[in-house]
Structure formats: structure tokens, C-alpha cells
Amino acid sequence: MSNDRIVYEAPSKVKAVDGFVDVEGPDDVHVTLSPEAAEETSERLLEGSLQARGQRRLKRFPHREQGD
């Protein structure tokens, strides 16, 4: 993957408005999701965040072949 990506540290703001979910993020991102789409997105975000944390932790350890 490219190293020239922008990584945001601040979480997005989320609120329910008129039966929909508004998400406001950095860089003027604003999306409105149905409740169902918001639920699925939240699950995907959680899964991705857990995988990314694992990748960060495993980076610190040299990988060894089986039998070492």
C-alpha cells in the first residue's frame, strides 16, 4: 500500500436525525446512512480496527519459520 495516505486520528461525529444516521468526519466528509447501513458499517469498522491493531502488534516481532 502507498505510504502517502492521510491518516486521521480524530473519530467521526455520529448522530441520529429523523430516522437516519449522520456521520461527519475529517476533511469535510458527511454521509447519511440508513440505520441498517450504519449498523453494518459499524461492524465492518470494528472488525477492521481489530485487524489493524493486530497487525501493529505483530510488526514488533520477527516472524520465524515453523521449527525454530
C-alpha positions as CSV (number, residue, x, y, z in Angstrom):
1,M,0.0,0.0,0.0
2,S,1.0,3.6,-0.6
3,N,2.7,5.5,2.3
4,D,1.4,8.8,1.0
5,R,-2.1,8.4,2.5
6,I,-3.5,10.8,5.1
7,V,-4.4,9.1,8.4
8,Y,-6.8,10.9,10.7
9,E,-6.6,10.5,14.5
10,A,-9.9,12.1,15.4
11,P,-13.0,10.0,15.4
12,S,-16.0,10.9,13.3
13,K,-19.1,12.5,14.9
14,V,-22.3,10.4,14.6
15,K,-25.9,11.4,15.4
16,A,-29.4,10.2,14.6
17,V,-31.5,12.6,12.7
18,D,-35.1,12.0,11.5
19,G,-34.6,8.2,11.4
20,F,-31.2,8.3,9.7
21,V,-27.6,8.3,10.9
22,D,-25.5,11.3,10.0
23,V,-21.7,10.9,10.1
24,E,-19.4,13.9,10.0
25,G,-15.7,13.2,9.6
26,P,-12.5,15.0,8.9
27,D,-11.8,16.7,5.6
28,D,-15.5,17.7,5.2
29,V,-16.8,14.2,5.0
30,H,-20.5,14.0,5.6
31,V,-22.7,11.0,4.8
32,T,-26.2,10.0,5.8
33,L,-26.9,6.3,6.3
34,S,-30.0,4.2,6.9
35,P,-29.9,2.6,10.4
36,E,-29.2,-0.8,8.7
37,A,-26.3,0.5,6.7
38,A,-24.9,2.3,9.8
39,E,-25.1,-1.0,11.8
40,E,-23.3,-3.0,9.1
41,T,-20.7,-0.2,8.7
42,S,-20.0,-0.1,12.4
43,E,-19.4,-3.9,12.4
44,R,-17.0,-3.6,9.5
45,L,-15.2,-0.7,11.2
46,L,-14.8,-2.7,14.4
47,E,-13.5,-5.8,12.5
48,G,-11.1,-3.7,10.5
49,S,-9.9,-1.8,13.6
50,L,-9.2,-5.1,15.5
51,Q,-7.3,-6.5,12.5
52,A,-5.2,-3.3,12.2
53,R,-4.3,-3.4,16.0
54,G,-3.2,-7.0,15.5
55,Q,-1.0,-6.0,12.5
56,R,0.6,-3.3,14.6
57,R,1.4,-5.7,17.4
58,L,2.8,-8.4,15.1
59,K,5.0,-5.9,13.4
60,R,7.1,-5.7,16.5
61,F,8.0,-9.4,16.4
62,P,10.2,-11.0,13.8
63,H,8.5,-13.8,12.1
64,R,10.1,-17.2,12.5
65,E,9.5,-20.3,10.4
66,Q,8.0,-23.4,12.0
67,G,10.5,-25.4,13.9
68,D,12.8,-22.6,15.0
